Amino acid sequence: MPPSPVAAIKLLALSAMLTLSAATLAGETCTVNGKSWPLCGGDNGGWSFENGQYCVARNFCPANRTSAPAIATRAAPVDAKANPKTRAIYTWLRGIWGKSIIAGQTDLSWDDTIDMAERVHADTGKYPALMGFDFMDYGMNGTALSGQHQTEEAIAFANKGGLVSFHWHWRDPSLLKTARVNQARFYAHEPDADKNTSFTIPVANGALDANSPAYQQINDGIDLVAVQLKRLADANVTVLWRPLHEASGNNGDGWFWWGRARADGVPQAYANILLWRHMYERLVKVHGLHNLIWVWNGQDPAWYPGDDVVDIASVDIYDKADNKTYGAQLAKYRQTAQASAEKKPIALSENSYIPDPDKIRADGAWWLWFMTWNDGAGPAGVSSPNNFWTGEYFNTAAHKRKVYHHPNVITLDKLPRF
């Protein structure tokens, strides 16, 4: 006679506990950012909270992911209700991946007087197909602040036929509604302590702590950018949405508060994944935003939030100033690809040096796009380590022209009308 349903559940639970105990007793662990965590008894393909402790699924442990994903790329965005334009753009992106590279450039969000797209055009005769904008200063006091016109700039660029990306230097959620721009920071690990915030993702018993003040402050921040994303949706602008960027920081040091080191025993990666999934739920299902293509940029496979909430995987690469070889960055490309079980398109979401398209083709490191960071040191043409486009500190004039006129590179004039 087979066991009753209740008895079967108890047997399964006991089996999972014994498996977890056996793994722990055997010393089976997974190292993430220099710290060891036990392997889970079950295998849900990620992090878990089992029997009061945090653990990592065996197949999710980065050390066990050494080959490219085998599951096919999704035919549609992860948001099943994505609007028609967003679906069309996703389909097009999926179709060009492995054949072409989209030219991207970040805007200088803290100085509205500088137009980075025009700087690119002045140096190459071409405009980028993709511009990256930032919600960094939204919610800060002072209506005259530069950076609070990014939505309008993004709509204007989209109306020219361009693609739009947004990231978000999310300032301290506890101060976002009250502080001036120089008081609410987003850093967690800067040498200058005055630039840091102590805000921490609230976690209790393996879940976001919905009873904490920090939880409501996080929701207030998400709701703040939801207003801008809704404006973009109403203007029929699809957003390549890259929140919680560079989550793992420099080898897990946690540059930003959404990846900070913790003293409560909660894995940094686990807390960040909880926040990503909560943001997805709130923006898509609570606010009904269906104009977003979700771009993950955790920098470390152990921080990957799941194939059901990611459309594109990406990585930021800043090389030293003596590296004018313009290599394809194949190793980083492969590492980023291994973060997912599905074959996600891979993007270079921030860069100093622009990989040579000939080397990309030769190595097979087909970045879906590159996104050169912005300038920060005054007039165009000045070579400075703070100028990632203008001047020749990173990319020479000849290299920039080669890239923007390369047959495999998609510039604004080559984009279809979606």
Steps between C-alpha positions, in 0.01 A plus 500: 500500500654837405552760776237771553565845344593641842736211570655539155565870563660417833720238335608748232577763764700248703684390187589862418623557857714187489641596161586848626653356816702249299628774269593719795666216693695403192628856482341568163495874454489770238733797513342834409709817519752333730247352745383139519133402512352148536344331200122473519324171555249586227592649165288796399772641276606780733533611861270362769423537869476149642467400864602845618811532287588640158625261235582478130368249249776278363432592138485872586841510665725696259778241532266241350393717206775457245307466174263711296128467578312235303143632519393704197451877509144602579290603204329777699587725796467360853205734557216309337303825468776699331349753260525456120792740451697340782438156348609627158822648638576183697442287188732725299770492770479122512530487121811716467686346794801313363504705180523868593592732788288799602697821563408645840598810698407611851364847554663740746206507737639750749559773238208563267705744293714219354351282227705181474323388181617820332856443623494156339366649177764774498780240521359233268231651278258242645261492794480212749199274453458464877524766771531418870325725753493508882228563762771598752371846597127438487339561838771736623414851622539784255306509175792666318733206553663361189405139454127547554431529128618153401150379419443786257840444339430129461162567336663748262766247401240226452302737278808521277479122462756412769502230764494594868665344804463611864707413804450642848756619750240446775574744779447407865127409508467627856597853390369508145197719573667742741868549414676729261702343222828511694356333810350175372772267376486162330850375582574237763875452463668828409829594673343840574244408767300818432399350165348187654158401630428238764170396341465120482249276324269380783496119523347275767463121491597472136263768367479876472390634838166658411458630856812716492504875420764425236252283309257789459787733407603255227143496371492880503813505285361247253175696482701817429663357186175327405354845436778574248480155341125552460566831323731314264237230447237763422739643239535148351865475602638155576771506768795265525475507879825433691431545873729404790799522269847374593336329797796291611737795479868421487513126572217527750623809684167669433548841339132587546259445786307235301809279515659604828682265740274383781557404863174306551597176324287569193690446173541827311401328177187350654382838635560662163304227318207551740504871417519439123204261506301737722567789261390288204178404680423858601575667166339238277210374709418786738573794269412316179812609312532289187752710305808356673766260372681382813881522483694332781840645593607324818859443380513158671304181413421438868288817496278388212129542597345241266414438137136595561589863584790572262491565124863596437816438703770765502833597650694825549869501406746778581855423393817688585603796289795314344277235343445646154480154346119521476462127562166321475490414875417137429563375855250746650254420225513128579477555876191718458339244269545230765291693753174370355355160410336652193696657216455867578636767264818650649566876506799714594296740711785737592849528356804720479666344194274401214577146381617484140211360288750294298623336820143446619425313180827302509455393865126447485444736794185647351406775741144608424607858564783702645431804720790740537486695826462877494733796535565688820782745441378798306520589131493250219838391373675499838690176570443412865444184706158651582405524132399161373390622157660830418875534448728201458572381853304181426391478138701667227327710237588243234357214707175685567454569130578138413244369747220735401549433128549125530250287303422290810421802718144636514478878533188715516465519122494119475221436751164377373181686586337288766 
